[in-house]
Amino acid sequence: MRADAARNLAAVLRTGARLLAEDPGTSLSAIAGAAGVDRSTVHRRFATREALLSAVFQAKLDSAERVLDDARLTEAPVAVALHRYVEGIVPVSREWPVDTRRMMRADPAAQPRRTEQSKRLDDFLRRAADEGYLRPEVPLDWARIVFDELVDSVAHRLPEIEPPQAADLVVDTFLRGLGGS
């Protein structure tokens, strides 16, 4: 792919993610205009809004997978891996603000990848609990809900907080609020 075509595709995907998160009915023409590309460029690549949305979902999953890999959830010390994960996933959440629940309804093909990524995070939280980072009486499902909400809140409600500070805040709140002694 030519460099300008790759830049245009990236602009369309990022703009599409933002606009479709705000209004799922946004037209491809509106996305093209906001991305600064010709409408035919978008229509040539994506026949429908759903096709664009599917590409956005795949880009979000690709980014999340890189974060999971880079965090080294199975090898790094729990607190380090947790911080790496949050510091990496906050920018992904901001760049690709589409709702994951909507992704699963709109693009069933994304389900297996999302399920595997979610399992990796669940396994990590189980490891954190097993190593005493979470209080034993805290159900892991509850810990996961709280963790996801903390990450979502800092990513979308506090966009002025830079990812390293966001990670500090989430990790401290999570480990002190649900953590062991």
RAWO-V643872 format. One record per helix or strand of 2 or more residues. SS is the DSSP state (helix for helix, strand for strand). FROM is the first residue (numbers start at 0). LEN is the number of residues. If there is no record, write none. Layout:
# RAWO-V643872
ss->(SS;SS)
from->(FROM;FROM)
len->(LEN;LEN)
This chain:
# RAWO-V643872
ss->(helix;helix;helix;helix;helix;helix;helix;helix;helix)
from->(2;27;38;48;77;99;107;139;162)
len->(20;8;7;23;18;7;23;17;16)
